[in-house]
Amino acid sequence: MTHIRYEIVEHDGGWAYKLGDVFSETHPTHEGALNAARDAAARQSMPGETRPILYQDAHGAWHEETAQGFDRPETEVSDTEPNGAAKA
């Protein structure tokens, strides 16, 4: 099973969550970004429909695959307190 981690980071004058090199929208507060990341992680792990998907890779090439609705990743949210201390 795939494992993905959303990270809470300072971004663009506020706070965002990040998955790999991709940032979410900027939230004015750390708590807002944390809540949004928890919501995204929960939705990402929910089963859905099996259907075709189209996505672009890091090199700009497009790919089409069939996503199995039951094949969902394990998710986690990695949070750092605004003062830089890791949060358990």
N, C-alpha and C positions, 0 to 999 in steps of 0.2 A: 504494500500500500504506500502511496505517495504521502509525504509529510511536507506541509508548507507552514511558514512562520510569518506572521504579520508583525512588523516592528513599529513601535511608536517613536517618532523622531521629530526634532524641531525642523520646521520647513517653511520657508517663504514668509517669515514674520509670525508664525504661529506653530501649530502642531499638525502632524499628518501621520498616517500609517503607511507603511511601505511593504511591498511584496517584491523581493528581488530588487530590481532597479526602478520599479514603478511606484510613484507616490500617489496617494489619494488626494482628494481636495484638501485644502488647508482649513483647519479648524482653529478658532480663536483660543481655545483652551486645551490643555493636556487631557483633561477629563473627556472633552468632546471627541477628541481623536481616539482615545481609548475605547469609548463606548461604540464609536463607528467601527473600529477594528474588531471588536467582539461581535458586533452584528454581522460584519462581512464574513468572519470566520464561521459563525453559526450557519449562515446561508450557504457557504461553500461546501459544508459537510452534509447538507441535506440531499437525500436522493431525489432524482428527477426523472425526466423522460430520456429514453435513448433516442438520439437524433444526430444528424450531421452538424459539424461545426467547422467554421472557417477561421483561421488565425494567421497572423503574420509573425515570423520568427525574428530574432535579433538582427539578421542579415537582410531583412526586408522581403524574404521569400514567403509566399502564401501557401498554406497547406489546408487540405480538407480531410477530415477524419470523422469517424463515427464515435461519439461520446456515449459510453454506456451510462445510463442513469443511476445505476447502483454502484458504480466505481468511483467513489468519492474519496478525497484525500483526508488524512488526519490533519487537523489544524491546531495552531496555538498562537497566542498573542504574547509577544515579548515586550514587556513594558519597562521603561526606565523612568523613575521619578523625575520631575522637572529639575531637581538639584543634582541629577547625575547618578544617584544611587539606584542600583538594580532593585526592582520590586519583585517579590516572590509571588 
